[in-house]
Amino acid sequence: MEIIKYTKSLGTLVIRPVEKILAKSIIVENHYSHKWNDSFGIINFGIFRENSDKCLGVAVFGRMMNSHSYKSISNDLEKDSIVELNRLWVDDCLGHNAESLFIGACFRIIRSEYPHIKAVQSFADGRLGCGTIYKATNFKYFGFHKTKFYENKITGEITHEVLMNNANHIGIVRMNRQWCEGILKSFVVNTYRYIYPLKKIRFKLKEKDYPEYSIGKEYLTEYRHNIRLVYRALCVAYIAGLEDDFNVIKNWILNNQTGEEIQSYMKLALSNEYILQRAGRKNRQHKIYELYSLFET
């Protein structure tokens, strides 16, 4: 299904589904984050000028980051009946009005082709604003929370805190190694939550008035790292065979922790369910016992 929109200022535009590989390449190249996550791209749409195959924007819908959070939104929702608008990018040549037109067309197609989907959730990044596009497209607003990010002092790369914390993702190794090397600084931003009901649902959440315009981030001058994450990263690196990462993290531990602290934190890390699952998936349960012996005092 495709939708054709005739406009005075933008000409004739065509909105239609596009392949995930195209959507990913456009987002990685053009979106301010330049990042794509595994949960993205269940449904992808592109916007084109009439009689042109050049994609001038994409809207990427995927799974929610917290797959169980639908339970707190509405009793009318199930796990697969709500998606997130993960990424939206439109070429400047179309102007900002094209974004709301594009989103509205995407919703029409989702209603028609994916009738089981009842709602779309999205978040506005406070570094860029508070979600003007969501207000323009009649999303409901449900408040904001603080989100932590890490900035690499050398490369400037920005990474969401979830990679630092998630022992089920190899990214925990890279992020905690960078912290051990002293090349990260952290900041928080407001993350604004919006939900668009495609069908009538009864919200558990309290709808709020749209927020006043705000933009910016706050660096944490007194950030205290969770040392347990360093030990989990150490274990993941060892199980995955990332020798260089393992050695960097191990040296930080040996230089900054007492023998008693090492024993205590290692026991906690080696009982973490995600670390045990990773070792089991790779048939490397023996690595767990090797780690115990490596840090025996």
Contacts in CASP RR format, 6 or more apart in sequence:
PFRMAT RR
TARGET T0000
AUTHOR 0000-0000-0000
METHOD contacts of the structure
MODEL  1
MEIIKYTKSLGTLVIRPVEKILAKSIIVENHYSHKWNDSFGIINFGIFRE
NSDKCLGVAVFGRMMNSHSYKSISNDLEKDSIVELNRLWVDDCLGHNAES
LFIGACFRIIRSEYPHIKAVQSFADGRLGCGTIYKATNFKYFGFHKTKFY
ENKITGEITHEVLMNNANHIGIVRMNRQWCEGILKSFVVNTYRYIYPLKK
IRFKLKEKDYPEYSIGKEYLTEYRHNIRLVYRALCVAYIAGLEDDFNVIK
NWILNNQTGEEIQSYMKLALSNEYILQRAGRKNRQHKIYELYSLFET
1 16 0 8 1.000
1 17 0 8 1.000
1 109 0 8 1.000
1 112 0 8 1.000
1 113 0 8 1.000
2 14 0 8 1.000
2 15 0 8 1.000
2 16 0 8 1.000
2 17 0 8 1.000
2 109 0 8 1.000
3 14 0 8 1.000
3 15 0 8 1.000
3 16 0 8 1.000
3 105 0 8 1.000
3 108 0 8 1.000
3 109 0 8 1.000
4 12 0 8 1.000
4 13 0 8 1.000
4 14 0 8 1.000
4 50 0 8 1.000
5 12 0 8 1.000
5 13 0 8 1.000
5 14 0 8 1.000
5 15 0 8 1.000
5 101 0 8 1.000
5 105 0 8 1.000
6 12 0 8 1.000
7 13 0 8 1.000
7 101 0 8 1.000
9 97 0 8 1.000
10 94 0 8 1.000
10 95 0 8 1.000
10 97 0 8 1.000
10 98 0 8 1.000
10 101 0 8 1.000
11 49 0 8 1.000
11 50 0 8 1.000
12 49 0 8 1.000
12 50 0 8 1.000
13 47 0 8 1.000
13 48 0 8 1.000
13 49 0 8 1.000
13 50 0 8 1.000
13 94 0 8 1.000
13 98 0 8 1.000
13 101 0 8 1.000
14 47 0 8 1.000
14 48 0 8 1.000
14 49 0 8 1.000
14 50 0 8 1.000
15 45 0 8 1.000
15 46 0 8 1.000
15 47 0 8 1.000
15 48 0 8 1.000
15 102 0 8 1.000
15 105 0 8 1.000
15 106 0 8 1.000
15 109 0 8 1.000
16 45 0 8 1.000
16 46 0 8 1.000
16 48 0 8 1.000
17 43 0 8 1.000
17 44 0 8 1.000
17 45 0 8 1.000
17 46 0 8 1.000
17 109 0 8 1.000
18 44 0 8 1.000
18 45 0 8 1.000
18 46 0 8 1.000
18 55 0 8 1.000
18 58 0 8 1.000
19 44 0 8 1.000
20 41 0 8 1.000
20 44 0 8 1.000
22 44 0 8 1.000
22 55 0 8 1.000
22 58 0 8 1.000
23 41 0 8 1.000
23 44 0 8 1.000
23 46 0 8 1.000
23 58 0 8 1.000
23 60 0 8 1.000
23 87 0 8 1.000
24 36 0 8 1.000
24 40 0 8 1.000
24 41 0 8 1.000
26 55 0 8 1.000
26 57 0 8 1.000
26 58 0 8 1.000
26 89 0 8 1.000
27 33 0 8 1.000
27 34 0 8 1.000
27 35 0 8 1.000
27 36 0 8 1.000
27 40 0 8 1.000
27 58 0 8 1.000
27 60 0 8 1.000
27 87 0 8 1.000
27 89 0 8 1.000
28 34 0 8 1.000
28 35 0 8 1.000
28 36 0 8 1.000
30 89 0 8 1.000
30 91 0 8 1.000
31 87 0 8 1.000
31 89 0 8 1.000
32 128 0 8 1.000
33 87 0 8 1.000
33 158 0 8 1.000
36 87 0 8 1.000
37 86 0 8 1.000
39 62 0 8 1.000
39 63 0 8 1.000
39 64 0 8 1.000
39 65 0 8 1.000
39 84 0 8 1.000
39 86 0 8 1.000
40 60 0 8 1.000
40 62 0 8 1.000
40 86 0 8 1.000
40 87 0 8 1.000
41 60 0 8 1.000
41 61 0 8 1.000
41 62 0 8 1.000
41 86 0 8 1.000
42 61 0 8 1.000
42 62 0 8 1.000
42 63 0 8 1.000
42 83 0 8 1.000
43 60 0 8 1.000
43 61 0 8 1.000
43 62 0 8 1.000
43 83 0 8 1.000
43 110 0 8 1.000
43 114 0 8 1.000
44 58 0 8 1.000
44 59 0 8 1.000
44 60 0 8 1.000
44 61 0 8 1.000
45 58 0 8 1.000
45 59 0 8 1.000
45 102 0 8 1.000
45 105 0 8 1.000
45 106 0 8 1.000
45 109 0 8 1.000
46 55 0 8 1.000
46 56 0 8 1.000
46 57 0 8 1.000
46 58 0 8 1.000
46 59 0 8 1.000
46 102 0 8 1.000
47 55 0 8 1.000
47 56 0 8 1.000
47 57 0 8 1.000
47 58 0 8 1.000
47 59 0 8 1.000
47 90 0 8 1.000
47 94 0 8 1.000
47 98 0 8 1.000
47 102 0 8 1.000
47 105 0 8 1.000
48 54 0 8 1.000
48 55 0 8 1.000
48 56 0 8 1.000
49 56 0 8 1.000
56 90 0 8 1.000
56 91 0 8 1.000
56 93 0 8 1.000
56 94 0 8 1.000
57 89 0 8 1.000
57 90 0 8 1.000
57 91 0 8 1.000
57 94 0 8 1.000
57 102 0 8 1.000
58 87 0 8 1.000
58 88 0 8 1.000
58 89 0 8 1.000
59 85 0 8 1.000
59 87 0 8 1.000
59 88 0 8 1.000
59 102 0 8 1.000
59 103 0 8 1.000
59 106 0 8 1.000
60 85 0 8 1.000
60 86 0 8 1.000
60 87 0 8 1.000
60 88 0 8 1.000
61 83 0 8 1.000
61 84 0 8 1.000
61 85 0 8 1.000
61 86 0 8 1.000
61 106 0 8 1.000
61 110 0 8 1.000
61 120 0 8 1.000
62 83 0 8 1.000
62 84 0 8 1.000
62 86 0 8 1.000
63 83 0 8 1.000
63 84 0 8 1.000
64 70 0 8 1.000
64 82 0 8 1.000
64 83 0 8 1.000
64 84 0 8 1.000
64 121 0 8 1.000
65 84 0 8 1.000
65 162 0 8 1.000
67 79 0 8 1.000
68 79 0 8 1.000
70 77 0 8 1.000
70 78 0 8 1.000
70 79 0 8 1.000
70 81 0 8 1.000
70 82 0 8 1.000
71 77 0 8 1.000
72 204 0 8 1.000
72 205 0 8 1.000
73 82 0 8 1.000
73 119 0 8 1.000
73 121 0 8 1.000
73 195 0 8 1.000
73 203 0 8 1.000
73 204 0 8 1.000
73 205 0 8 1.000
74 119 0 8 1.000
74 201 0 8 1.000
74 202 0 8 1.000
74 203 0 8 1.000
74 204 0 8 1.000
75 202 0 8 1.000
75 204 0 8 1.000
76 118 0 8 1.000
76 201 0 8 1.000
76 202 0 8 1.000
77 118 0 8 1.000
77 119 0 8 1.000
77 201 0 8 1.000
80 116 0 8 1.000
80 117 0 8 1.000
81 116 0 8 1.000
81 117 0 8 1.000
81 118 0 8 1.000
81 119 0 8 1.000
82 117 0 8 1.000
82 118 0 8 1.000
82 119 0 8 1.000
82 120 0 8 1.000
82 121 0 8 1.000
83 117 0 8 1.000
83 120 0 8 1.000
83 121 0 8 1.000
84 120 0 8 1.000
84 121 0 8 1.000
84 122 0 8 1.000
84 123 0 8 1.000
85 103 0 8 1.000
85 120 0 8 1.000
85 121 0 8 1.000
85 122 0 8 1.000
86 122 0 8 1.000
88 99 0 8 1.000
88 102 0 8 1.000
88 103 0 8 1.000
88 133 0 8 1.000
90 96 0 8 1.000
90 98 0 8 1.000
90 99 0 8 1.000
90 102 0 8 1.000
96 133 0 8 1.000
99 133 0 8 1.000
99 136 0 8 1.000
100 133 0 8 1.000
100 136 0 8 1.000
100 137 0 8 1.000
103 133 0 8 1.000
103 137 0 8 1.000
104 137 0 8 1.000
107 120 0 8 1.000
107 196 0 8 1.000
107 198 0 8 1.000
110 117 0 8 1.000
110 120 0 8 1.000
110 198 0 8 1.000
111 117 0 8 1.000
111 198 0 8 1.000
117 198 0 8 1.000
118 197 0 8 1.000
118 198 0 8 1.000
118 199 0 8 1.000
118 201 0 8 1.000
119 195 0 8 1.000
119 196 0 8 1.000
119 197 0 8 1.000
119 198 0 8 1.000
119 199 0 8 1.000
119 201 0 8 1.000
120 195 0 8 1.000
120 196 0 8 1.000
120 198 0 8 1.000
121 193 0 8 1.000
121 194 0 8 1.000
121 195 0 8 1.000
121 196 0 8 1.000
122 134 0 8 1.000
122 139 0 8 1.000
122 194 0 8 1.000
122 195 0 8 1.000
122 196 0 8 1.000
123 191 0 8 1.000
123 192 0 8 1.000
123 193 0 8 1.000
123 194 0 8 1.000
124 130 0 8 1.000
124 131 0 8 1.000
124 134 0 8 1.000
124 191 0 8 1.000
124 192 0 8 1.000
124 194 0 8 1.000
125 189 0 8 1.000
125 191 0 8 1.000
126 189 0 8 1.000
126 190 0 8 1.000
126 191 0 8 1.000
126 192 0 8 1.000
126 214 0 8 1.000
126 215 0 8 1.000
126 216 0 8 1.000
126 217 0 8 1.000
127 189 0 8 1.000
127 215 0 8 1.000
127 216 0 8 1.000
127 217 0 8 1.000
128 215 0 8 1.000
129 213 0 8 1.000
129 214 0 8 1.000
129 215 0 8 1.000
129 216 0 8 1.000
130 144 0 8 1.000
130 190 0 8 1.000
130 192 0 8 1.000
130 211 0 8 1.000
130 212 0 8 1.000
130 213 0 8 1.000
130 214 0 8 1.000
130 215 0 8 1.000
131 192 0 8 1.000
131 194 0 8 1.000
131 211 0 8 1.000
132 213 0 8 1.000
134 141 0 8 1.000
134 192 0 8 1.000
134 194 0 8 1.000
134 196 0 8 1.000
135 141 0 8 1.000
135 210 0 8 1.000
137 196 0 8 1.000
138 196 0 8 1.000
139 194 0 8 1.000
139 195 0 8 1.000
139 196 0 8 1.000
140 194 0 8 1.000
140 195 0 8 1.000
140 196 0 8 1.000
140 197 0 8 1.000
140 203 0 8 1.000
140 207 0 8 1.000
141 192 0 8 1.000
141 193 0 8 1.000
141 194 0 8 1.000
141 207 0 8 1.000
141 208 0 8 1.000
141 209 0 8 1.000
141 210 0 8 1.000
141 211 0 8 1.000
142 193 0 8 1.000
142 194 0 8 1.000
142 195 0 8 1.000
142 203 0 8 1.000
142 205 0 8 1.000
142 206 0 8 1.000
142 207 0 8 1.000
142 208 0 8 1.000
143 192 0 8 1.000
143 193 0 8 1.000
143 208 0 8 1.000
143 211 0 8 1.000
144 190 0 8 1.000
144 191 0 8 1.000
144 192 0 8 1.000
144 193 0 8 1.000
144 211 0 8 1.000
145 190 0 8 1.000
145 191 0 8 1.000
145 193 0 8 1.000
146 188 0 8 1.000
146 189 0 8 1.000
146 190 0 8 1.000
146 191 0 8 1.000
147 160 0 8 1.000
147 161 0 8 1.000
147 188 0 8 1.000
147 189 0 8 1.000
147 190 0 8 1.000
147 191 0 8 1.000
148 160 0 8 1.000
148 161 0 8 1.000
148 186 0 8 1.000
148 187 0 8 1.000
148 188 0 8 1.000
148 220 0 8 1.000
149 158 0 8 1.000
149 159 0 8 1.000
149 160 0 8 1.000
149 161 0 8 1.000
149 186 0 8 1.000
149 187 0 8 1.000
149 188 0 8 1.000
149 189 0 8 1.000
149 217 0 8 1.000
150 158 0 8 1.000
150 159 0 8 1.000
150 161 0 8 1.000
150 164 0 8 1.000
150 175 0 8 1.000
150 178 0 8 1.000
150 179 0 8 1.000
150 184 0 8 1.000
150 185 0 8 1.000
150 186 0 8 1.000
151 157 0 8 1.000
151 158 0 8 1.000
151 184 0 8 1.000
151 185 0 8 1.000
151 186 0 8 1.000
151 187 0 8 1.000
152 158 0 8 1.000
152 159 0 8 1.000
152 178 0 8 1.000
152 183 0 8 1.000
152 184 0 8 1.000
153 182 0 8 1.000
153 183 0 8 1.000
153 184 0 8 1.000
153 185 0 8 1.000
154 183 0 8 1.000
159 175 0 8 1.000
161 186 0 8 1.000
162 169 0 8 1.000
163 169 0 8 1.000
163 171 0 8 1.000
163 172 0 8 1.000
163 174 0 8 1.000
163 175 0 8 1.000
164 172 0 8 1.000
164 175 0 8 1.000
164 176 0 8 1.000
164 179 0 8 1.000
164 229 0 8 1.000
165 172 0 8 1.000
165 226 0 8 1.000
165 229 0 8 1.000
166 172 0 8 1.000
166 274 0 8 1.000
167 232 0 8 1.000
167 233 0 8 1.000
167 235 0 8 1.000
167 236 0 8 1.000
167 272 0 8 1.000
167 274 0 8 1.000
167 275 0 8 1.000
167 278 0 8 1.000
168 274 0 8 1.000
168 277 0 8 1.000
168 278 0 8 1.000
170 236 0 8 1.000
170 240 0 8 1.000
172 229 0 8 1.000
172 232 0 8 1.000
172 233 0 8 1.000
172 236 0 8 1.000
173 233 0 8 1.000
173 236 0 8 1.000
173 237 0 8 1.000
173 240 0 8 1.000
173 242 0 8 1.000
173 245 0 8 1.000
173 249 0 8 1.000
174 245 0 8 1.000
175 184 0 8 1.000
175 233 0 8 1.000
176 229 0 8 1.000
176 230 0 8 1.000
176 232 0 8 1.000
176 233 0 8 1.000
176 234 0 8 1.000
176 249 0 8 1.000
177 233 0 8 1.000
177 237 0 8 1.000
177 245 0 8 1.000
177 248 0 8 1.000
177 249 0 8 1.000
178 184 0 8 1.000
179 225 0 8 1.000
179 230 0 8 1.000
180 230 0 8 1.000
180 248 0 8 1.000
180 249 0 8 1.000
180 252 0 8 1.000
181 248 0 8 1.000
185 219 0 8 1.000
185 220 0 8 1.000
185 223 0 8 1.000
186 219 0 8 1.000
186 220 0 8 1.000
186 223 0 8 1.000
187 217 0 8 1.000
187 218 0 8 1.000
187 219 0 8 1.000
187 220 0 8 1.000
188 217 0 8 1.000
188 218 0 8 1.000
188 220 0 8 1.000
189 216 0 8 1.000
189 217 0 8 1.000
189 218 0 8 1.000
190 214 0 8 1.000
192 211 0 8 1.000
195 203 0 8 1.000
195 205 0 8 1.000
227 257 0 8 1.000
227 261 0 8 1.000
227 265 0 8 1.000
228 265 0 8 1.000
228 268 0 8 1.000
228 269 0 8 1.000
230 249 0 8 1.000
230 252 0 8 1.000
230 253 0 8 1.000
230 265 0 8 1.000
231 253 0 8 1.000
231 265 0 8 1.000
231 266 0 8 1.000
231 268 0 8 1.000
231 269 0 8 1.000
232 269 0 8 1.000
232 272 0 8 1.000
232 274 0 8 1.000
232 275 0 8 1.000
233 245 0 8 1.000
233 249 0 8 1.000
234 246 0 8 1.000
234 249 0 8 1.000
234 250 0 8 1.000
234 253 0 8 1.000
234 269 0 8 1.000
234 291 0 8 1.000
235 269 0 8 1.000
235 270 0 8 1.000
235 272 0 8 1.000
235 275 0 8 1.000
235 288 0 8 1.000
235 291 0 8 1.000
236 242 0 8 1.000
236 275 0 8 1.000
236 278 0 8 1.000
237 245 0 8 1.000
237 246 0 8 1.000
237 249 0 8 1.000
238 246 0 8 1.000
238 287 0 8 1.000
238 290 0 8 1.000
238 291 0 8 1.000
239 275 0 8 1.000
239 278 0 8 1.000
239 279 0 8 1.000
239 282 0 8 1.000
239 284 0 8 1.000
239 287 0 8 1.000
239 288 0 8 1.000
240 278 0 8 1.000
240 282 0 8 1.000
253 262 0 8 1.000
254 262 0 8 1.000
257 265 0 8 1.000
259 297 0 8 1.000
262 295 0 8 1.000
262 297 0 8 1.000
263 295 0 8 1.000
263 297 0 8 1.000
266 291 0 8 1.000
266 292 0 8 1.000
266 295 0 8 1.000
269 275 0 8 1.000
270 276 0 8 1.000
270 288 0 8 1.000
270 291 0 8 1.000
270 292 0 8 1.000
275 288 0 8 1.000
276 288 0 8 1.000
279 285 0 8 1.000
279 287 0 8 1.000
279 288 0 8 1.000
END
